[in-house]
Amino acid sequence: MRGLKEISFNITGIVQSYNAEESIIVKEETDNVLVTITKQFPTPGYSLDVEKILRDKYEYKVFLNIKSPKEGSILPQVITYKTMTLEINKNQLMGSSPYVFTVEGLESNLLNQ
């Protein structure tokens, strides 16, 4: 992809809950930016990971890697949410805050800076 730069990151944690909504929350610390992503799933059993983060001018796109439960699995029919927090060193980011992140595959693409 021309004009895009890949950004390195660390996943600091992933939790599952039953009461949330899809969102992106960006929190700035002294040396790092924390990006917390909450994604909705129709049942438990999904795994959530980040494939890559790309910078395009002044926006950062997070590409999720979502794996479905094993075919034939018996799962409760309950909506679940996975929340993942990413830690990105500010040296990886261009310019100054507010930093704008969007998630490919997140229905609402909510932004909180």
C-alpha positions in Angstrom: 0.0 0.0 0.0 1.6 3.2 -1.1 2.0 6.0 1.3 1.2 3.9 4.4 3.7 3.1 7.2 3.3 0.2 9.5 3.3 1.0 13.2 4.7 -1.4 15.9 2.6 -2.0 19.0 2.2 -4.3 22.1 -1.0 -5.9 23.2 -1.2 -5.4 26.9 -4.4 -7.4 27.5 -7.6 -8.9 26.2 -10.8 -9.4 28.3 -14.3 -10.8 27.5 -17.4 -9.2 28.9 -21.2 -9.4 28.4 -22.1 -5.7 28.9 -20.4 -3.2 26.7 -20.5 -1.5 23.3 -18.1 -1.3 20.4 -15.7 1.6 20.8 -12.2 2.9 20.4 -10.7 4.8 23.4 -7.4 6.6 22.9 -5.5 7.6 26.1 -2.2 9.5 26.0 0.5 8.8 28.5 4.0 10.4 28.9 5.8 8.1 26.4 3.0 5.9 25.0 -0.5 6.0 23.6 -3.0 3.4 24.8 -5.6 2.4 22.3 -8.5 0.3 23.8 -10.7 -1.4 21.2 -14.0 -3.2 22.1 -15.6 -5.4 19.5 -18.9 -7.2 19.6 -19.4 -10.9 18.8 -22.6 -13.0 18.4 -21.3 -15.8 20.7 -18.3 -16.6 22.9 -15.4 -18.5 21.3 -14.1 -15.8 19.0 -10.5 -14.8 19.2 -9.3 -11.2 18.6 -5.9 -10.1 17.6 -4.3 -7.2 15.6 -2.8 -8.0 12.2 -1.2 -4.6 11.8 -1.5 -0.8 12.3 -0.9 1.5 9.3 -0.4 5.2 9.3 -1.9 7.1 6.4 -1.1 10.9 6.7 -2.8 11.8 10.0 -4.9 8.7 10.6 -4.0 5.3 12.0 -5.8 2.2 10.8 -6.0 -0.9 13.0 -6.5 -4.1 11.1 -8.1 -6.8 13.3 -7.5 -10.5 12.9 -10.7 -12.3 14.1 -11.0 -16.0 14.3 -14.4 -17.7 14.5 -15.1 -20.5 16.9 -14.4 -24.0 15.7 -17.1 -25.3 13.3 -19.6 -27.5 15.1 -18.8 -26.0 18.5 -21.8 -25.8 20.9 -21.9 -22.3 22.2 -24.5 -20.3 24.2 -26.4 -17.7 22.1 -25.2 -14.6 24.0 -23.7 -11.5 22.7 -20.1 -11.0 24.0 -17.6 -8.3 23.8 -13.8 -8.5 23.6 -11.8 -5.6 24.8 -8.1 -5.3 23.8 -5.6 -2.6 24.8 -2.7 -1.7 22.6 0.4 0.2 23.7 2.1 2.3 21.1 5.3 4.2 21.7 4.8 7.9 20.8 8.0 7.7 18.7 6.0 5.6 16.3 3.4 8.3 15.8 3.5 11.3 13.6 2.8 14.8 14.9 1.1 15.5 18.2 -2.2 14.6 19.7 -5.1 14.2 19.2 -4.2 10.9 17.5 -7.0 9.5 15.3 -7.5 5.7 15.1 -10.0 3.7 13.1 -10.6 0.0 13.1 -11.2 -1.9 10.0 -14.2 -4.2 10.7 -15.5 -2.2 13.7 -19.1 -1.3 12.8 -19.4 2.0 14.6 -15.8 3.3 14.3 -16.3 5.5 17.4 -13.4 7.8 18.1 -12.5 9.1 21.6 -9.4 11.2 21.8 
